[in-house]
């Protein structure tokens, strides 16, 4: 098998430094642009003053406690520190459409901020 190449390799072209710097900066900026999406809610009950609740990705942050998303049934979403196979027996049940939150047996009415 013969090749058409006879002799030296052609010189490699180098990329000018003025192209590399802005390219690296653009890549770093694009990687850092992912925003953390969350919703903050104000919740209250007749027996308790307002408290805030944050839904961030698949977690609920409430009273310095982080609860994991365990699933949904109809309009209700279930959250607990450790999900079990029985999703309806969780520490928190939230209905976003009405803003009703049941947490540790207490009912709260929540409004999105």
C-alpha positions as CSV (number, residue, x, y, z in Angstrom):
1,X,0.0,0.0,0.0
2,X,1.5,3.3,-1.1
3,X,0.8,6.7,0.4
4,X,1.0,10.1,-1.3
5,X,3.0,11.5,1.5
6,X,6.7,11.9,0.8
7,X,8.8,14.1,3.0
8,X,8.2,16.4,6.0
9,X,4.9,17.0,7.8
10,X,3.3,20.4,7.0
11,X,3.7,22.9,9.8
12,X,0.9,22.9,12.4
13,X,-1.0,26.1,12.7
14,X,-1.2,27.5,16.2
15,X,-4.2,29.2,17.6
16,X,-3.6,32.9,18.5
17,X,-3.6,33.7,22.2
18,X,-6.3,36.4,21.6
19,X,-8.7,33.6,20.6
20,X,-7.9,31.2,23.4
21,X,-8.6,33.6,26.3
22,X,-12.1,34.7,25.3
23,X,-13.0,31.2,24.3
24,X,-12.1,29.8,27.7
25,X,-13.9,32.7,29.5
26,X,-17.1,32.0,27.4
27,X,-17.0,28.3,28.3
28,X,-16.7,29.1,32.0
29,X,-19.5,31.6,31.9
30,X,-21.8,29.2,30.1
31,X,-21.1,26.5,32.6
32,X,-21.9,28.8,35.5
33,X,-25.2,30.0,34.0
34,X,-27.3,27.1,35.4
35,X,-29.7,28.6,37.8
36,X,-31.1,26.9,40.8
37,X,-34.9,27.0,40.4
38,X,-36.9,27.2,43.6
39,X,-40.2,28.5,44.9
40,X,-40.6,30.2,48.3
41,X,-43.9,30.0,50.1
42,X,-45.2,31.8,53.2
43,X,-47.3,29.4,55.4
44,X,-49.4,30.0,58.4
45,X,-51.9,28.3,60.7
46,X,-54.3,29.6,63.3
47,X,-52.0,28.3,66.1
48,X,-48.6,29.3,64.6
49,X,-47.2,32.5,63.1
50,X,-45.9,32.6,59.5
51,X,-43.1,30.3,58.5
52,X,-41.4,30.0,55.2
53,X,-41.2,26.9,53.0
54,X,-38.9,26.5,50.0
55,X,-39.4,23.9,47.2
56,X,-36.0,23.4,45.6
57,X,-35.7,20.7,42.9
58,X,-36.8,17.5,44.6
59,X,-36.6,18.9,48.2
60,X,-38.8,20.8,50.7
61,X,-37.0,23.1,53.2
62,X,-39.2,23.8,56.2
63,X,-38.3,24.9,59.7
64,X,-34.6,24.1,59.2
65,X,-35.5,20.6,58.0
66,X,-34.9,19.2,54.5
67,X,-37.5,16.7,53.3
68,X,-37.1,14.7,50.1
69,X,-39.8,14.4,47.5
70,X,-41.4,10.9,47.8
71,X,-43.9,11.1,45.0
72,X,-47.4,12.4,44.1
73,X,-50.9,11.1,44.1
74,X,-53.3,13.3,42.2
75,X,-52.7,16.9,43.2
76,X,-50.8,16.0,46.4
77,X,-47.0,15.7,46.7
78,X,-45.5,13.8,49.6
79,X,-42.2,14.7,51.4
80,X,-40.2,13.0,54.2
81,X,-36.7,12.7,55.5
82,X,-36.7,9.1,54.5
83,X,-39.2,7.9,51.9
84,X,-40.9,4.6,52.4
85,X,-43.0,2.4,50.1
86,X,-46.2,3.9,51.6
87,X,-46.0,7.4,50.2
88,X,-49.2,8.6,51.8
89,X,-47.6,8.1,55.3
90,X,-45.1,11.0,55.0
91,X,-44.2,13.8,57.3
92,X,-45.4,16.5,54.9
93,X,-48.2,16.5,52.3
94,X,-48.5,19.6,50.0
95,X,-51.1,20.5,47.5
96,X,-49.6,23.3,45.3
97,X,-52.9,24.2,43.6
98,X,-54.6,25.1,46.9
99,X,-51.5,25.9,49.0
100,X,-52.6,23.5,51.7
101,X,-49.7,21.9,53.6
102,X,-50.0,19.3,56.3
103,X,-46.8,19.0,58.3
104,X,-46.4,16.8,61.4
105,X,-50.2,16.6,61.7
106,X,-50.8,20.4,61.5
107,X,-52.5,22.2,58.6
108,X,-51.0,25.3,57.1
109,X,-52.2,27.6,54.4
110,X,-49.4,28.7,52.1
111,X,-49.1,31.4,49.5
112,X,-46.3,31.6,46.9
113,X,-44.0,34.6,47.0
